[in-house]
Amino acid sequence: MNFKEKIISRIKEKGSAVCVGLDVEPGKLPEILKNEKDPVLKFNKEIIEATKEFTAAYKPNLAFYEQFGTKGFGYFEKTLEYIGGEALKIADAKRGDIGNTSKKYAQAFFETFDCDAITLSPYMGEDSVTPFLDREDKGVFILALTSNKGSYDFQMQKMADGRFLYEFVIEKINSWNIKKNCGMVVGATHPQMFEGIRKLAPDLPYLIPGIGAQGGDLENTVKYGFVKNDVLALVNSSRGIIFASNGPDFAERAAEEAKKLRDQINNFI
Amino acid sequence: MNFKEKIISRIKEKGSAVCVGLDVEPGKLPEILKNEKDPVLKFNKEIIEATKEFTAAYKPNLAFYEQFGTKGFGYFEKTLEYIGGEALKIADAKRGDIGNTSKKYAQAFFETFDCDAITLSPYMGEDSVTPFLDREDKGVFILALTSNKGSYDFQMQKMADGRFLYEFVIEKINSWNIKKNCGMVVGATHPQMFEGIRKLAPDLPYLIPGIGAQGGDLENTVKYGFVKNDVLALVNSSRGIIFASNGPDFAERAAEEAKKLRDQINNFI
């Protein structure tokens, strides 16, 4: 099964296009976990158990693990174990380097850590991406149009042919998608661009951040970002779900928020 | 001391603009280390000890550590310890994410791992870079024009105003350089661009990969990339130095290659 089919079938099976961002911050952990041996791990474990019913994918962002140094990579590894086969495992790592180096990153995330997908930055071009495309069952989400303010600095600058840089990037992603294992990142904070983007990339799965804390527009994201027959997009929420409460009910509240997002998306479809 | 001053003084003090890339590959380690408890660590330790006299900076690329999983971050941490205060420690990580996430990466590399500098990818724009610029003594090298073939895919595409994308990126880097802690990555495989690039960024330190295995042009790199009064560039070589020999003389041969590169650069200055 190629990565595109894997996403579609996982979303169907779960009845959910929700991706939960596991961006753990030590300062925001519930009081009740403070005396645990490893509050971070206990937190992730409880969040995953509570939300897995409503969730097609989990997306730990590596920054939140690297902040702890070597120990943090242990947290990352263990967190992937907790997810197990329950949902897709997306390493939000935004890597990308020259060919022989990207090959090592691919080995790290697809073999050593056994993630299903990774996010990549496109700036270094084709040979920084292709080492991640060997296996049809492992996918990449390449940054196209991100959810942050900085997306205006380069991505939304016009090229000589009149297109935006991100449109140029999307064209390249299409050309790299031979094994149906490419996807792209498009932020929900740009809903006015979604209709045009879907026309440029009818075949690519989206990973959509920017819902929740970043203030993205869910209705238009779903209306224009999703494709009609197969749901070909994962909508990520991190802080809005995992830090819904920092009381003893943190896991239940996270589950409620994940369920709510799932239902909102399904209503808009 | 700001990062720019730190680079200049370190290069002066060492009489060398050499940066050694510590991109360790298990398959290329010398036979003689095979029975060591940790061949990777032993290798890095010996390479650092042998080359430190000729070296202004070391640049471990994170991919080569992440390939080992959690254990690899232990290698990275230990390798930084071996370098100690002998040379600048540059984390070649090519990170970059939305503001609150970049902040965590900055914490990871500047506080937890205590590196002097990190490489960043610019694609996500200003708020993905500024969290790394808080401390004037810690620097960033932002990808401008990289050494690989993929640099033609986006970096060397023309923008609406007639400039290349990388020129546009350089203009932004200049505007972020308020605390004199920004630098940029320019590949030695584009020596014909160096004269123009130095005019665009007279004040920015360069990190220059592409010498050695990638076939860059050292003479023109130094002629056009370096500035006259202060040496404001680090020339990186990875494989060409650390894997000069895989025999029992691997450390001596690495030292010879580092010394040779130092002398070649100094002759061209």
Interface residues (C-beta under 8 A of the other chain):
Chain A: D23 N61 A63 F64 E66 Q67 F68 G69 T70 G72 F73 G74 F76 E77 D92 K94 R95 G96 D97 I98 G99 T101 S102 K104 Y105 Q107 A108 F109 T112 F113 S121 P122 Y123 M124 G125 E126 D127 S128 V129 L143 T146 S147 N148 K149 G150 S151 Y152 D153 F154 Q155 Q157 K158 M159 A160 G162 L165 F168 V169 K172 P209 Q214
Chain B: D23 N61 A63 F64 E66 Q67 F68 G69 T70 G72 F73 G74 F76 E77 D92 K94 R95 G96 D97 I98 G99 T101 S102 K104 Y105 Q107 A108 F109 T112 F113 S121 P122 Y123 M124 G125 E126 D127 S128 V129 L143 T146 S147 N148 K149 G150 S151 Y152 D153 F154 Q155 Q157 K158 M159 A160 G162 L165 F168 V169 K172 P209 Q214
